[in-house]
Amino acid sequence: MFDVKKCLKLKNVAVFAGGVLFGTAGVKVLGSQDAKKLYINCLAAGLRAKECVMTTASNIQANAEDVLAEAKEINRARAEEAFGEEEEAAEDFTETTEKAEDAE
């Protein structure tokens, strides 16, 4: 008669043995010279990508600093213009009050 428990045990043993075999072969493959060449090439590509990203980030930062400086200059010019208008208004008010006092 067919025993299911024995079959499952044999299956588990076979899966375990296959895993051990695959793991052993995997370690040898991962430690081979070809795999090391692959690791080195991947790392070199990563370093090139990092350099490209850092260059782009530096360019963006420089452009942002230029934009900020121009924005500050615009605000400074507007503030001077507004201050000049306030001084003119104050002078006009002073002249008007002096004329009104002289007229009395």
C-alpha positions as protocol buffer text, in pm:
chain_id: "A"
residue {
  index: 1
  type: MET
  ca { x: 0 y: 0 z: 0 }
}
residue {
  index: 2
  type: PHE
  ca { x: 113 y: 357 z: -73 }
}
residue {
  index: 3
  type: ASP
  ca { x: 226 y: 543 z: 241 }
}
residue {
  index: 4
  type: VAL
  ca { x: 181 y: 922 z: 216 }
}
residue {
  index: 5
  type: LYS
  ca { x: 397 y: 1000 z: 520 }
}
residue {
  index: 6
  type: LYS
  ca { x: 698 y: 817 z: 377 }
}
residue {
  index: 7
  type: CYS
  ca { x: 652 y: 999 z: 46 }
}
residue {
  index: 8
  type: LEU
  ca { x: 643 y: 1339 z: 220 }
}
residue {
  index: 9
  type: LYS
  ca { x: 954 y: 1253 z: 421 }
}
residue {
  index: 10
  type: LEU
  ca { x: 1139 y: 1150 z: 105 }
}
residue {
  index: 11
  type: LYS
  ca { x: 1025 y: 1470 z: -64 }
}
residue {
  index: 12
  type: ASN
  ca { x: 1151 y: 1682 z: 230 }
}
residue {
  index: 13
  type: VAL
  ca { x: 1485 y: 1500 z: 229 }
}
residue {
  index: 14
  type: ALA
  ca { x: 1517 y: 1551 z: -147 }
}
residue {
  index: 15
  type: VAL
  ca { x: 1437 y: 1922 z: -118 }
}
residue {
  index: 16
  type: PHE
  ca { x: 1693 y: 1961 z: 162 }
}
residue {
  index: 17
  type: ALA
  ca { x: 1961 y: 1775 z: -35 }
}
residue {
  index: 18
  type: GLY
  ca { x: 1885 y: 1985 z: -343 }
}
residue {
  index: 19
  type: GLY
  ca { x: 1915 y: 2303 z: -137 }
}
residue {
  index: 20
  type: VAL
  ca { x: 2250 y: 2198 z: 5 }
}
residue {
  index: 21
  type: LEU
  ca { x: 2377 y: 2107 z: -342 }
}
residue {
  index: 22
  type: PHE
  ca { x: 2248 y: 2432 z: -492 }
}
residue {
  index: 23
  type: GLY
  ca { x: 2396 y: 2634 z: -205 }
}
residue {
  index: 24
  type: THR
  ca { x: 2737 y: 2470 z: -239 }
}
residue {
  index: 25
  type: ALA
  ca { x: 2740 y: 2524 z: -614 }
}
residue {
  index: 26
  type: GLY
  ca { x: 2617 y: 2881 z: -564 }
}
residue {
  index: 27
  type: VAL
  ca { x: 2902 y: 2963 z: -328 }
}
residue {
  index: 28
  type: LYS
  ca { x: 3155 y: 2833 z: -580 }
}
residue {
  index: 29
  type: VAL
  ca { x: 2992 y: 3032 z: -862 }
}
residue {
  index: 30
  type: LEU
  ca { x: 2977 y: 3352 z: -654 }
}
residue {
  index: 31
  type: GLY
  ca { x: 3347 y: 3314 z: -564 }
}
residue {
  index: 32
  type: SER
  ca { x: 3469 y: 3252 z: -918 }
}
residue {
  index: 33
  type: GLN
  ca { x: 3690 y: 3491 z: -1116 }
}
residue {
  index: 34
  type: ASP
  ca { x: 3409 y: 3565 z: -1363 }
}
residue {
  index: 35
  type: ALA
  ca { x: 3179 y: 3664 z: -1077 }
}
residue {
  index: 36
  type: LYS
  ca { x: 3451 y: 3889 z: -932 }
}
residue {
  index: 37
  type: LYS
  ca { x: 3488 y: 4061 z: -1270 }
}
residue {
  index: 38
  type: LEU
  ca { x: 3112 y: 4115 z: -1274 }
}
residue {
  index: 39
  type: TYR
  ca { x: 3121 y: 4265 z: -922 }
}
residue {
  index: 40
  type: ILE
  ca { x: 3406 y: 4498 z: -1018 }
}
residue {
  index: 41
  type: ASN
  ca { x: 3231 y: 4615 z: -1334 }
}
residue {
  index: 42
  type: CYS
  ca { x: 2906 y: 4676 z: -1145 }
}
residue {
  index: 43
  type: LEU
  ca { x: 3090 y: 4872 z: -877 }
}
residue {
  index: 44
  type: ALA
  ca { x: 3273 y: 5079 z: -1140 }
}
residue {
  index: 45
  type: ALA
  ca { x: 2941 y: 5159 z: -1309 }
}
residue {
  index: 46
  type: GLY
  ca { x: 2797 y: 5260 z: -973 }
}
residue {
  index: 47
  type: LEU
  ca { x: 3089 y: 5494 z: -908 }
}
residue {
  index: 48
  type: ARG
  ca { x: 3047 y: 5652 z: -1253 }
}
residue {
  index: 49
  type: ALA
  ca { x: 2676 y: 5702 z: -1184 }
}
residue {
  index: 50
  type: LYS
  ca { x: 2756 y: 5860 z: -847 }
}
residue {
  index: 51
  type: GLU
  ca { x: 2999 y: 6104 z: -1010 }
}
residue {
  index: 52
  type: CYS
  ca { x: 2738 y: 6200 z: -1270 }
}
residue {
  index: 53
  type: VAL
  ca { x: 2474 y: 6258 z: -1001 }
}
residue {
  index: 54
  type: MET
  ca { x: 2714 y: 6466 z: -790 }
}
residue {
  index: 55
  type: THR
  ca { x: 2806 y: 6683 z: -1092 }
}
residue {
  index: 56
  type: THR
  ca { x: 2440 y: 6739 z: -1172 }
}
residue {
  index: 57
  type: ALA
  ca { x: 2363 y: 6823 z: -809 }
}
residue {
  index: 58
  type: SER
  ca { x: 2649 y: 7075 z: -800 }
}
residue {
  index: 59
  type: ASN
  ca { x: 2521 y: 7242 z: -1117 }
}
residue {
  index: 60
  type: ILE
  ca { x: 2168 y: 7261 z: -977 }
}
residue {
  index: 61
  type: GLN
  ca { x: 2297 y: 7410 z: -651 }
}
residue {
  index: 62
  type: ALA
  ca { x: 2501 y: 7674 z: -837 }
}
residue {
  index: 63
  type: ASN
  ca { x: 2199 y: 7768 z: -1049 }
}
residue {
  index: 64
  type: ALA
  ca { x: 1980 y: 7789 z: -740 }
}
residue {
  index: 65
  type: GLU
  ca { x: 2232 y: 8021 z: -572 }
}
residue {
  index: 66
  type: ASP
  ca { x: 2231 y: 8246 z: -883 }
}
residue {
  index: 67
  type: VAL
  ca { x: 1851 y: 8259 z: -882 }
}
residue {
  index: 68
  type: LEU
  ca { x: 1848 y: 8342 z: -511 }
}
residue {
  index: 69
  type: ALA
  ca { x: 2102 y: 8622 z: -558 }
}
residue {
  index: 70
  type: GLU
  ca { x: 1898 y: 8773 z: -844 }
}
residue {
  index: 71
  type: ALA
  ca { x: 1577 y: 8750 z: -640 }
}
residue {
  index: 72
  type: LYS
  ca { x: 1743 y: 8929 z: -348 }
}
residue {
  index: 73
  type: GLU
  ca { x: 1869 y: 9201 z: -583 }
}
residue {
  index: 74
  type: ILE
  ca { x: 1518 y: 9252 z: -723 }
}
residue {
  index: 75
  type: ASN
  ca { x: 1374 y: 9280 z: -371 }
}
residue {
  index: 76
  type: ARG
  ca { x: 1649 y: 9523 z: -268 }
}
residue {
  index: 77
  type: ALA
  ca { x: 1579 y: 9742 z: -572 }
}
residue {
  index: 78
  type: ARG
  ca { x: 1205 y: 9739 z: -501 }
}
residue {
  index: 79
  type: ALA
  ca { x: 1266 y: 9828 z: -137 }
}
residue {
  index: 80
  type: GLU
  ca { x: 1485 y: 10123 z: -240 }
}
residue {
  index: 81
  type: GLU
  ca { x: 1222 y: 10234 z: -490 }
}
residue {
  index: 82
  type: ALA
  ca { x: 946 y: 10210 z: -229 }
}
residue {
  index: 83
  type: PHE
  ca { x: 1163 y: 10398 z: 24 }
}
residue {
  index: 84
  type: GLY
  ca { x: 1226 y: 10671 z: -236 }
}
residue {
  index: 85
  type: GLU
  ca { x: 850 y: 10705 z: -300 }
}
residue {
  index: 86
  type: GLU
  ca { x: 786 y: 10730 z: 76 }
}
residue {
  index: 87
  type: GLU
  ca { x: 1048 y: 11006 z: 105 }
}
residue {
  index: 88
  type: GLU
  ca { x: 888 y: 11197 z: -185 }
}
residue {
  index: 89
  type: ALA
  ca { x: 546 y: 11160 z: -24 }
}
residue {
  index: 90
  type: ALA
  ca { x: 684 y: 11283 z: 308 }
}
residue {
  index: 91
  type: GLU
  ca { x: 849 y: 11582 z: 137 }
}
residue {
  index: 92
  type: ASP
  ca { x: 526 y: 11665 z: -47 }
}
residue {
  index: 93
  type: PHE
  ca { x: 335 y: 11644 z: 280 }
}
residue {
  index: 94
  type: THR
  ca { x: 587 y: 11870 z: 451 }
}
residue {
  index: 95
  type: GLU
  ca { x: 567 y: 12124 z: 169 }
}
residue {
  index: 96
  type: THR
  ca { x: 187 y: 12118 z: 175 }
}
residue {
  index: 97
  type: THR
  ca { x: 170 y: 12168 z: 551 }
}
residue {
  index: 98
  type: GLU
  ca { x: 425 y: 12451 z: 535 }
}
residue {
  index: 99
  type: LYS
  ca { x: 222 y: 12625 z: 263 }
}
residue {
  index: 100
  type: ALA
  ca { x: -94 y: 12579 z: 464 }
}
residue {
  index: 101
  type: GLU
  ca { x: 71 y: 12729 z: 772 }
}
residue {
  index: 102
  type: ASP
  ca { x: 205 y: 13022 z: 569 }
}
residue {
  index: 103
  type: ALA
  ca { x: -140 y: 13084 z: 423 }
}
residue {
  index: 104
  type: GLU
  ca { x: -292 y: 13118 z: 768 }
}
